[in-house]
Amino acid sequence: MKINSAKIKTILIIAPFRFGDTLLNSAYLPSVKEKFPLAKLDFLTRIPCQIMLEGNPNIDELILFRHKKGLANVWRRAKLFWRVRKAKYDLVIDQTRGTTGGQITFFSGAKYRLGYATSRYKKVYNLLGYEGEQRYSAAMRFDLLKPLGIKEEKFNLFFKIKDEDRDYINKWLAENGFVNKKFIVLSPGSPVKRKMWSQEKYAKLCDLVSSKTDYMPLLLWGPSELETVKKVQQFIKEKVFLAPPTNFSQAGALLEKAEMLICNDGGINHFSQAVGCPSLVIFMDYTKTVNWSLQGLFRHHWHITDEDKSKLTPTRVFEKLQNCLQKLNSLAKL
């Protein structure tokens, strides 16, 4: 189906309903806005994932919903479908491949309905996108947009840090002796346990950073990860600080100040690119680095992995860290 771009005045994007996946969609938003500069661009996602896109200059309105159980969820869906229908979108782009995205697209009444050809709801769409070669996940999201005449371009992820959250972090750093000192943030937690490097190994890595470099280690944690970082802290022989409680914007403000982030594979890796913090990611388990690593695409980001995970020792990760820091210093001199 051919499209008449001039007649597209309102666009709705429906994205996967997870924090990291929501952030990855920020990669192609400037390209959509460039293709349809006069169109109102709305973005539909689930609460609380909208945090990753608040303040994005390419989005005109965030359409939000909250997941509920039982009859409350049926009523919530009905109201959401009616809200989308009433908005009379000219183009709906469904990035989800799931039931919610397919149903919203179906009830939207949009003239142009774009989704993946591999989706089980492909009959809902009159424009179909096909995945190309395997590469970084944010880049692969451009594949869906080819029927709109949008090609993959050089991109960055985007996250807006609030000024008050920078003030919060600057105050904490000053109170804890971090002013004019270089520090490395380590984030040992993960909602997916099989992606986690061991707590003992993170502790040994912290000790190596403390004893063999001029950098101070700082443990960052999310709302459900405090127990994890406290266990890491118990194994540490040298002094280490725990970051204060943070929301995403405050965590971004902290990473802005750090020399580097060391973490497990997960959303915080992509988040580090959005806020301009170099990263070293430890890939465990099944994860494909080709889809989730920033290495090779962004020059300040690296990963380490091995088919034999027992070889991912603190010493080996520390050697990789030293190599990354040397590269950062060389790039800074250019």
C-alpha positions as CSV (number, residue, x, y, z in Angstrom):
1,M,0.0,0.0,0.0
2,K,1.4,3.4,-1.0
3,I,1.0,6.3,1.4
4,N,0.3,10.0,0.9
5,S,2.7,11.6,3.3
6,A,1.1,15.0,2.9
7,K,-2.2,13.8,4.3
8,I,-0.7,12.4,7.5
9,K,-1.4,15.0,10.2
10,T,-1.6,12.8,13.3
11,I,0.6,9.8,14.2
12,L,0.4,7.4,17.1
13,I,3.3,5.1,18.0
14,I,2.7,2.1,20.2
15,A,5.8,0.7,21.9
16,P,6.8,-2.3,24.0
17,F,5.8,-1.8,27.6
18,R,9.1,-2.1,29.4
19,F,11.6,0.7,30.6
20,G,14.5,-0.3,28.4
21,D,12.5,-1.1,25.3
22,T,10.6,2.2,25.7
23,L,13.9,4.1,25.8
24,L,15.2,2.4,22.7
25,N,12.4,3.9,20.7
26,S,13.9,7.3,21.2
27,A,16.4,6.4,18.6
28,Y,14.1,6.7,15.6
29,L,11.8,9.5,16.8
30,P,13.8,12.3,15.2
31,S,13.6,10.5,11.8
32,V,9.8,10.1,12.1
33,K,9.5,13.8,13.0
34,E,11.8,14.8,10.0
35,K,9.6,12.7,7.6
36,F,6.4,14.2,8.9
37,P,7.4,17.7,10.3
38,L,3.9,19.0,10.5
39,A,2.3,16.0,12.0
40,K,1.3,15.7,15.7
41,L,3.3,12.8,17.0
42,D,1.8,10.9,20.0
43,F,3.4,8.0,21.9
44,L,1.4,5.3,23.7
45,T,3.0,3.4,26.6
46,R,2.2,1.9,30.0
47,I,2.6,3.7,33.3
48,P,5.4,4.0,34.6
49,C,7.4,3.5,31.4
50,Q,6.6,7.0,30.2
51,I,9.4,8.2,32.5
52,M,11.8,7.2,29.8
53,L,10.2,9.6,27.3
54,E,9.1,12.6,29.4
55,G,10.6,15.8,27.9
56,N,11.4,14.2,24.6
57,P,11.3,17.1,22.1
58,N,10.0,14.8,19.3
59,I,6.8,13.8,21.2
60,D,3.8,16.0,21.3
61,E,1.7,14.0,23.7
62,L,2.1,10.8,25.8
63,I,-0.9,8.5,25.9
64,L,-0.7,6.5,29.1
65,F,-2.5,3.5,30.5
66,R,-2.1,1.4,33.6
67,H,-2.4,-2.4,33.7
68,K,-5.1,-3.7,36.0
69,K,-6.6,-7.1,36.8
70,G,-10.0,-8.6,36.1
71,L,-12.9,-6.5,35.0
72,A,-11.0,-3.3,35.9
73,N,-8.6,-4.2,33.1
74,V,-11.5,-4.8,30.6
75,W,-12.9,-1.4,31.4
76,R,-9.5,0.3,31.2
77,R,-8.9,-1.2,27.7
78,A,-12.3,-0.1,26.5
79,K,-11.6,3.5,27.6
80,L,-8.2,3.4,26.0
81,F,-9.6,2.0,22.7
82,W,-12.2,4.8,22.6
83,R,-9.6,7.5,23.4
84,V,-7.5,6.4,20.5
85,R,-10.5,6.0,18.2
86,K,-11.7,9.5,19.0
87,A,-8.3,11.0,18.3
88,K,-8.7,9.9,14.6
89,Y,-5.0,9.2,13.9
90,D,-4.0,9.1,10.3
91,L,-1.1,6.7,11.0
92,V,-0.6,4.1,13.7
93,I,2.8,2.5,14.1
94,D,2.7,-0.6,16.3
95,Q,6.2,-1.7,17.5
96,T,4.8,-4.3,20.0
97,R,3.8,-7.5,18.1
98,G,1.5,-8.1,21.1
99,T,-2.2,-8.4,21.8
100,T,-2.6,-4.9,23.3
101,G,-0.8,-3.2,20.4
102,G,-2.7,-5.2,17.8
103,Q,-6.1,-4.5,19.4
104,I,-5.4,-0.8,19.7
105,T,-4.3,-0.6,16.1
106,F,-7.5,-2.5,15.0
107,F,-9.8,-0.2,16.9
108,S,-8.0,3.0,15.9
109,G,-9.7,3.4,12.6
110,A,-6.5,4.8,11.2
111,K,-6.1,4.9,7.4
112,Y,-2.5,3.7,7.6
113,R,-1.7,0.9,10.1
114,L,1.9,-0.2,10.2
115,G,3.1,-3.4,12.0
116,Y,5.5,-6.3,11.7
117,A,4.8,-8.9,9.1
118,T,5.8,-11.6,11.7
119,S,3.1,-10.4,14.1
120,R,0.2,-12.8,14.8
121,Y,-2.0,-9.7,14.3
122,K,-0.5,-8.9,10.8
123,K,-4.0,-9.0,9.3
124,V,-4.8,-5.8,11.3
125,Y,-2.1,-3.9,9.3
126,N,-2.2,-2.6,5.8
127,L,1.5,-1.6,5.9
128,L,4.0,-4.3,6.9
129,G,7.6,-4.0,8.0
130,Y,10.2,-6.8,7.9
131,E,13.3,-7.1,10.1
132,G,16.6,-6.9,8.4
133,E,20.0,-8.2,9.6
134,Q,20.6,-8.7,13.2
135,R,22.2,-5.7,14.9
136,Y,21.7,-3.4,17.9
137,S,18.0,-3.5,18.9
138,A,17.5,0.3,18.6
139,A,18.9,0.2,15.1
140,M,16.6,-2.7,14.1
141,R,13.5,-0.6,15.0
142,F,14.2,1.4,11.9
143,D,13.3,-1.7,9.8
144,L,9.6,-1.3,10.6
145,L,9.6,2.2,9.2
146,K,10.8,1.3,5.7
147,P,7.2,1.4,4.2
148,L,7.1,5.0,5.3
149,G,10.2,5.9,3.3
150,I,12.3,6.2,6.5
151,K,15.8,4.7,6.5
152,E,18.2,4.0,9.3
153,E,20.3,7.0,10.2
154,K,23.0,7.7,12.8
155,F,21.3,8.1,16.1
156,N,21.6,8.5,19.8
157,L,19.2,7.6,22.6
158,F,17.5,10.5,24.4
159,F,16.6,11.0,28.1
160,K,15.9,14.4,29.7
161,I,17.5,14.9,33.1
162,K,15.7,17.4,35.3
163,D,17.6,20.3,36.8
164,E,16.4,19.6,40.3
165,D,17.7,16.0,40.1
166,R,21.1,17.3,39.1
167,D,21.0,19.6,42.2
168,Y,20.1,16.5,44.3
169,I,23.1,14.6,43.0
170,N,25.5,17.5,43.2
171,K,24.6,18.0,46.8
172,W,25.1,14.4,47.7
173,L,28.4,14.2,45.9
174,A,29.6,17.3,47.8
175,E,28.5,16.0,51.2
176,N,30.3,12.7,50.6
177,G,33.6,14.0,49.4
178,F,33.3,13.3,45.7
179,V,33.9,16.9,44.5
180,N,36.8,17.0,42.1
181,K,37.3,13.2,42.4
182,K,36.9,10.7,39.7
183,F,34.6,7.8,40.3
184,I,33.3,4.7,38.6
185,V,29.7,3.6,39.1
186,L,29.0,-0.2,39.5
187,S,25.4,-1.4,39.1
188,P,25.4,-5.1,40.2
189,G,21.6,-5.6,40.2
190,S,19.2,-6.8,37.6
191,P,15.5,-7.9,37.4
192,V,16.7,-11.0,35.5
193,K,18.8,-13.1,37.9
194,R,20.5,-15.1,35.2
195,K,22.0,-11.9,33.7
196,M,23.8,-11.1,37.0
197,W,27.5,-11.4,37.6
198,S,28.1,-12.7,41.1
199,Q,28.0,-10.4,44.1
200,E,31.4,-11.7,45.3
201,K,33.0,-10.9,41.9
202,Y,31.5,-7.4,41.9
203,A,33.0,-6.9,45.4
204,K,36.5,-8.1,44.3
205,L,36.3,-5.8,41.3
206,C,35.5,-2.8,43.6
207,D,38.6,-3.7,45.6
208,L,40.7,-3.8,42.5
209,V,39.4,-0.4,41.5
210,S,40.1,1.1,44.9
211,S,43.6,-0.4,45.3
212,K,45.0,-0.2,41.8
213,T,43.4,3.0,40.3
214,D,42.8,6.6,41.2
215,Y,39.0,6.1,40.8
216,M,36.5,5.7,43.6
217,P,33.9,2.9,43.3
218,L,30.3,3.8,43.9
219,L,27.5,1.3,44.0
220,L,24.2,2.3,42.2
221,W,21.0,0.5,42.9
222,G,17.3,0.6,41.9
223,P,14.3,0.3,44.1
224,S,14.4,-3.5,44.3
225,E,18.2,-3.8,44.4
226,L,19.2,-2.5,47.8
227,E,19.7,-6.0,49.3
228,T,21.9,-6.9,46.3
229,V,24.3,-4.0,46.7
230,K,24.4,-4.4,50.5
231,K,25.6,-8.0,50.0
232,V,28.2,-6.7,47.6
233,Q,29.3,-4.2,50.2
234,Q,29.7,-7.0,52.8
235,F,32.2,-8.8,50.6
236,I,34.3,-5.6,49.9
237,K,37.5,-5.1,51.8
238,E,38.2,-1.5,50.7
239,K,36.0,1.5,51.3
240,V,33.0,1.8,49.0
241,F,30.0,4.2,48.9
242,L,26.4,3.3,48.2
243,A,24.7,5.8,46.0
244,P,21.6,7.5,47.5
245,P,18.1,6.4,46.6
246,T,17.5,7.6,43.0
247,N,14.8,7.8,40.4
248,F,15.8,7.5,36.7
249,S,16.5,11.2,36.3
250,Q,18.6,11.3,39.5
251,A,20.5,8.2,38.4
252,G,21.1,9.9,35.0
253,A,22.5,12.9,36.8
254,L,24.9,10.6,38.7
255,L,26.1,8.8,35.6
256,E,26.7,12.2,33.9
257,K,29.4,12.8,36.6
258,A,30.9,9.3,36.5
259,E,34.0,8.2,34.4
260,M,32.3,5.0,33.6
261,L,29.5,2.6,34.4
262,I,30.1,-1.1,34.9
263,C,26.9,-3.2,34.9
264,N,25.1,-6.4,33.8
265,D,23.3,-6.5,30.5
266,G,20.0,-4.6,30.9
267,G,18.2,-1.3,30.6
268,I,20.8,0.7,32.5
269,N,23.4,-0.1,29.7
270,H,21.2,1.7,27.1
271,F,20.4,4.4,29.6
272,S,24.1,5.2,30.0
273,Q,24.3,6.0,26.3
274,A,21.3,8.3,26.6
275,V,23.0,10.3,29.4
276,G,26.5,10.3,27.9
277,C,28.2,7.9,30.3
278,P,30.8,5.4,29.0
279,S,30.0,1.8,29.9
280,L,31.5,-1.6,30.3
281,V,28.8,-4.4,30.3
282,I,29.3,-7.9,31.6
283,F,27.2,-10.3,29.5
284,M,26.0,-13.4,31.1
285,D,23.7,-16.3,30.2
286,Y,21.9,-16.4,26.8
287,T,21.9,-12.8,25.7
288,K,23.1,-12.0,22.2
289,T,25.6,-9.2,22.3
290,V,24.8,-8.3,18.6
291,N,21.3,-7.2,19.7
292,W,22.1,-5.6,23.1
293,S,25.7,-4.4,23.1
294,L,26.6,-0.8,22.3
295,Q,30.1,-1.8,21.4
296,G,31.1,-1.0,17.8
297,L,28.2,1.4,17.4
298,F,29.2,4.0,20.1
299,R,32.9,4.4,20.7
300,H,32.6,5.0,24.5
301,H,30.8,1.7,25.2
302,W,32.2,-1.8,25.5
303,H,31.3,-5.3,26.7
304,I,33.0,-8.4,28.0
305,T,31.6,-12.0,27.7
306,D,32.8,-15.6,27.2
307,E,31.1,-18.9,26.4
308,D,32.7,-20.2,29.5
309,K,31.3,-17.8,32.1
310,S,33.7,-19.0,34.8
311,K,36.4,-17.2,32.9
312,L,34.7,-13.9,33.6
313,T,36.8,-13.3,36.7
314,P,37.3,-10.0,38.5
315,T,40.9,-9.9,37.3
316,R,39.8,-10.3,33.7
317,V,37.0,-7.7,33.9
318,F,39.5,-5.3,35.7
319,E,42.0,-5.7,32.8
320,K,39.2,-4.9,30.4
321,L,38.2,-1.9,32.5
322,Q,41.8,-0.6,32.4
323,N,41.9,-1.0,28.6
324,C,38.6,1.0,28.3
325,L,39.9,3.7,30.6
326,Q,43.1,4.0,28.5
327,K,40.9,4.4,25.3
328,L,38.8,7.0,27.0
329,N,41.9,9.0,27.9
330,S,43.2,8.7,24.4
331,L,39.9,9.9,22.9
332,A,39.9,12.8,25.4
333,K,43.2,14.0,24.0
334,L,41.9,14.1,20.4
